[in-house]
Amino acid sequence: MNMLSTVTPWDMVAKGYSEVTMKMFQGYTDAALALTTLGQDSHVLDIACGPGTLALTAAEKANAVKAIDFSQAMVDILDSTIAREGINNIETFCGDAQKLPYADNSFDAAFSMFGLMFFPDRMQGYKEIHRTLKPGGKTVISSWAPTSQSPVMMAVFGALRAMNPDLPEPQTDIESLENPEFFKAELTAAGFKEVEIQPVAQTMQVNSIDEFWDDMVKGSAPIVMMKNNMPAAAWQEKTRIALDYLHDYLGEMPTTLAAHAWLGVGRKGVEPT
């Protein structure tokens, strides 16, 4: 099983994820929300909500938002934000989104931002979204494009391979959501209509190699797992190797890096009367 399909890495990275990754993901969230029409009476579902990047933005537009994640640490951070900001239209739940605790035909829109792609049973995840959407309701699901298309990813994976040369070079998996045709086929097989896979890209300003690497360490579950699995002295040496690589690879600062993703969009059909 992919370790990113388990709770532990996400509990470990929750604090750093909320501090760093939420900001990076806001642009993808805005693009996903722009593909739907939310009104003051809309009911929204955020699957694998993390610390609430989408849920918090959707709550500004919708009547009510349900947010679910299997990481209690992530849900706790979202709950803290809800309490601190006095938000009264987000309800959180810690549990398995492959078995949603919501009734059929409950939501006008459902989202999963870089979460459902890690589900052990993606098809079950799609079907649960389909079940809980109202007829005519829309889903938007994001996934990363191939690593080779994203300078951010290439920089990070290059640094990781410099740290551990035994790591294989990233390869595109054509039977994953990296492949837009496969992505479209899965959404269609799950029963969604009017399926489209749209590209979306966000850029980030890199002012300092050290700051860039620190942010990646804070917000990336695989890197946090690597760090926590070695002694402090060994990690310091690996960090030096990573920074040397990034200085050579990225060159003069500041610079701008892009990260490319897909937005899979589909609609639940309306039953004939």
C-alpha positions as CSV (number, residue, x, y, z in Angstrom):
1,M,0.0,0.0,0.0
2,N,1.1,3.5,-0.8
3,M,2.1,5.1,2.6
4,L,0.3,8.3,1.6
5,S,-2.9,6.2,1.7
6,T,-2.5,5.8,5.4
7,V,-3.1,8.3,8.3
8,T,0.3,8.5,9.9
9,P,2.1,10.7,7.3
10,W,-0.7,13.2,7.3
11,D,-0.9,13.4,11.1
12,M,2.8,14.0,11.1
13,V,2.8,16.8,8.5
14,A,-0.5,18.5,9.6
15,K,1.1,21.5,11.3
16,G,3.6,22.3,8.5
17,Y,0.9,21.6,5.9
18,S,-1.3,24.2,7.4
19,E,1.5,26.8,7.6
20,V,2.9,26.3,4.2
21,T,1.0,24.1,1.8
22,M,-2.4,25.7,2.3
23,K,-1.0,29.0,0.8
24,M,0.4,27.1,-2.2
25,F,-2.9,25.3,-2.8
26,Q,-5.1,28.3,-2.6
27,G,-4.8,29.0,-6.4
28,Y,-5.9,25.4,-7.2
29,T,-8.9,25.8,-4.8
30,D,-10.0,29.1,-6.4
31,A,-9.8,27.4,-9.9
32,A,-11.9,24.5,-8.7
33,L,-14.5,26.7,-7.1
34,A,-14.7,28.8,-10.3
35,L,-15.9,25.7,-12.1
36,T,-19.1,25.5,-10.0
37,T,-21.9,28.0,-9.2
38,L,-22.3,28.2,-5.5
39,G,-25.1,30.3,-4.0
40,Q,-26.3,31.2,-0.5
41,D,-28.4,28.0,-0.4
42,S,-25.7,25.6,-1.7
43,H,-24.5,22.6,0.3
44,V,-20.9,21.6,-0.3
45,L,-18.8,18.6,0.5
46,D,-15.0,18.8,0.9
47,I,-13.4,15.3,0.8
48,A,-9.9,14.8,2.3
49,C,-10.2,18.4,3.5
50,G,-6.9,18.7,5.3
51,P,-6.7,21.9,7.3
52,G,-9.5,23.4,5.2
53,T,-8.1,25.2,2.2
54,L,-11.2,24.6,0.2
55,A,-13.8,24.3,3.0
56,L,-12.9,27.7,4.4
57,T,-13.1,29.4,1.0
58,A,-16.4,27.6,0.0
59,A,-17.9,28.6,3.3
60,E,-17.7,32.3,2.2
61,K,-20.0,31.4,-0.7
62,A,-22.2,28.5,0.4
63,N,-24.9,27.9,2.9
64,A,-23.2,24.9,4.5
65,V,-20.0,22.9,4.1
66,K,-19.3,19.4,5.3
67,A,-15.5,18.7,5.6
68,I,-14.2,15.2,6.1
69,D,-10.6,13.8,6.5
70,F,-9.2,10.7,8.0
71,S,-6.4,12.6,9.8
72,Q,-7.6,13.8,13.2
73,A,-4.6,16.2,13.3
74,M,-5.8,17.9,10.1
75,V,-9.4,18.1,11.3
76,D,-8.2,19.5,14.6
77,I,-6.4,22.4,12.8
78,L,-9.6,23.1,10.8
79,D,-11.7,23.0,13.9
80,S,-9.3,25.5,15.6
81,T,-9.6,27.9,12.6
82,I,-13.4,27.6,12.7
83,A,-13.5,28.4,16.4
84,R,-11.0,31.2,16.1
85,E,-12.7,32.9,13.2
86,G,-16.3,32.3,14.5
87,I,-17.3,30.3,11.4
88,N,-20.7,28.7,11.8
89,N,-21.4,26.9,8.5
90,I,-18.6,24.3,8.4
91,E,-19.2,20.9,10.0
92,T,-16.1,18.6,10.3
93,F,-15.9,14.8,10.5
94,C,-12.9,12.6,11.0
95,G,-13.4,9.4,9.1
96,D,-13.1,7.3,5.9
97,A,-14.3,9.2,2.8
98,Q,-14.7,5.8,1.1
99,K,-17.7,5.4,3.4
100,L,-19.2,8.9,3.7
101,P,-21.5,9.5,6.7
102,Y,-23.9,11.5,4.6
103,A,-27.3,10.8,3.0
104,D,-27.9,10.3,-0.7
105,N,-28.5,13.4,-2.7
106,S,-27.2,15.8,-0.1
107,F,-24.8,18.2,-1.9
108,D,-24.9,20.6,-4.7
109,A,-21.1,20.4,-5.2
110,A,-18.3,18.1,-4.0
111,F,-14.6,18.6,-4.1
112,S,-11.4,16.7,-3.3
113,M,-8.2,18.7,-3.7
114,F,-5.2,16.4,-4.0
115,G,-6.8,13.8,-1.7
116,L,-8.9,11.2,-3.6
117,M,-5.9,10.4,-5.8
118,F,-4.4,8.6,-2.8
119,F,-7.4,6.5,-1.9
120,P,-6.8,2.8,-1.7
121,D,-10.0,2.3,-3.7
122,R,-10.5,5.4,-5.9
123,M,-13.6,4.0,-7.6
124,Q,-15.3,3.6,-4.2
125,G,-14.4,7.3,-3.5
126,Y,-15.9,8.4,-6.8
127,K,-19.1,6.4,-6.2
128,E,-19.6,7.8,-2.7
129,I,-19.3,11.3,-4.1
130,H,-21.8,10.4,-6.8
131,R,-24.2,8.9,-4.3
132,T,-24.2,12.0,-2.0
133,L,-24.5,14.6,-4.8
134,K,-27.9,15.9,-5.7
135,P,-29.0,15.1,-9.3
136,G,-27.4,17.8,-11.4
137,G,-24.7,18.4,-8.8
138,K,-21.1,18.8,-9.8
139,T,-17.8,17.4,-8.6
140,V,-14.3,18.8,-9.0
141,I,-11.3,16.5,-8.2
142,S,-7.7,17.6,-8.5
143,S,-4.6,15.5,-9.2
144,W,-1.0,16.3,-10.1
145,A,0.1,16.2,-13.7
146,P,3.2,14.2,-14.4
147,T,6.3,15.3,-12.4
148,S,8.1,16.1,-15.6
149,Q,5.6,18.8,-16.4
150,S,6.1,20.6,-13.1
151,P,9.4,22.5,-12.4
152,V,8.6,22.6,-8.6
153,M,8.2,18.8,-8.6
154,M,11.4,18.3,-10.7
155,A,13.4,20.4,-8.3
156,V,12.1,18.6,-5.2
157,F,12.5,15.1,-6.7
158,G,16.0,16.0,-7.9
159,A,17.0,17.0,-4.4
160,L,15.5,13.8,-3.0
161,R,17.5,11.7,-5.5
162,A,20.6,13.6,-4.6
163,M,20.0,12.7,-1.0
164,N,19.3,9.1,-1.9
165,P,20.6,8.0,-5.3
166,D,18.8,4.7,-5.0
167,L,15.4,6.5,-5.5
168,P,14.2,5.8,-9.0
169,E,13.6,8.7,-11.4
170,P,9.9,9.7,-11.4
171,Q,8.0,8.0,-14.2
172,T,4.5,8.9,-15.4
173,D,2.0,6.2,-14.4
174,I,-0.5,5.9,-17.3
175,E,-2.9,4.0,-15.0
176,S,-3.2,6.9,-12.5
177,L,-4.8,10.3,-12.4
178,E,-1.6,11.8,-13.9
179,N,-3.0,10.6,-17.2
180,P,-5.9,12.8,-18.2
181,E,-7.5,10.1,-20.4
182,F,-7.4,7.6,-17.6
183,F,-8.7,10.2,-15.2
184,K,-11.6,10.9,-17.5
185,A,-12.3,7.2,-18.0
186,E,-12.5,6.6,-14.2
187,L,-14.9,9.5,-13.6
188,T,-17.1,8.3,-16.5
189,A,-17.1,4.7,-15.2
190,A,-18.2,6.0,-11.8
191,G,-21.4,7.4,-13.4
192,F,-20.5,11.1,-13.9
193,K,-21.7,12.9,-17.0
194,E,-20.2,15.8,-19.0
195,V,-16.7,14.8,-17.8
196,E,-13.9,17.1,-18.6
197,I,-10.2,17.1,-17.4
198,Q,-8.9,20.7,-17.3
199,P,-5.3,21.7,-16.8
200,V,-4.4,24.2,-14.1
201,A,-1.0,25.6,-13.1
202,Q,0.1,27.7,-10.2
203,T,3.5,29.5,-9.8
204,M,5.5,30.2,-6.7
205,Q,8.1,32.8,-6.1
206,V,11.4,31.4,-4.8
207,N,13.4,34.1,-3.1
208,S,15.8,31.8,-1.2
209,I,16.9,28.2,-1.7
210,D,17.0,27.7,2.1
211,E,13.4,29.0,2.5
212,F,12.2,26.9,-0.4
213,W,13.6,23.7,1.1
214,D,12.4,24.5,4.6
215,D,8.9,25.0,3.1
216,M,9.1,21.7,1.3
217,V,10.2,19.9,4.5
218,K,7.4,21.4,6.5
219,G,4.6,20.7,4.1
220,S,5.5,17.5,2.3
221,A,4.5,14.2,3.9
222,P,7.1,12.1,2.1
223,I,9.9,14.4,3.2
224,V,8.7,14.6,6.8
225,M,8.6,10.8,6.9
226,M,12.2,10.7,5.6
227,K,13.4,13.2,8.2
228,N,11.7,11.4,11.0
229,N,13.2,8.1,10.0
230,M,16.8,9.1,10.4
231,P,19.0,10.5,13.2
232,A,19.4,14.3,13.4
233,A,23.0,14.3,12.3
234,A,22.2,12.2,9.3
235,W,19.4,14.5,8.3
236,Q,21.7,17.5,8.6
237,E,24.1,15.9,6.1
238,K,21.2,15.0,3.8
239,T,20.0,18.6,4.0
240,R,23.4,19.9,3.0
241,I,23.3,17.6,-0.1
242,A,19.8,18.7,-1.0
243,L,20.7,22.4,-0.7
244,D,23.8,22.0,-2.8
245,Y,21.8,20.3,-5.5
246,L,19.1,23.0,-5.5
247,H,21.7,25.8,-5.7
248,D,23.1,24.2,-8.8
249,Y,19.7,23.3,-10.3
250,L,17.8,26.5,-9.7
251,G,20.7,29.0,-10.1
252,E,20.3,32.6,-9.3
253,M,17.6,33.9,-7.0
254,P,14.8,35.0,-7.1
255,T,13.1,32.7,-9.6
256,T,9.6,31.4,-10.3
257,L,8.5,27.8,-10.4
258,A,5.3,26.3,-11.7
259,A,3.4,23.2,-10.6
260,H,0.9,21.7,-13.0
261,A,-2.2,19.7,-12.1
262,W,-5.5,18.4,-13.5
263,L,-9.0,19.3,-12.5
264,G,-11.5,16.5,-13.2
265,V,-15.0,17.8,-13.5
266,G,-18.2,15.8,-13.7
267,R,-21.9,16.1,-13.1
268,K,-24.4,13.7,-11.6
269,G,-27.1,13.0,-14.1
270,V,-30.8,13.9,-13.5
271,E,-33.1,11.0,-13.3
272,P,-35.8,11.1,-16.1
273,T,-39.3,11.8,-14.8
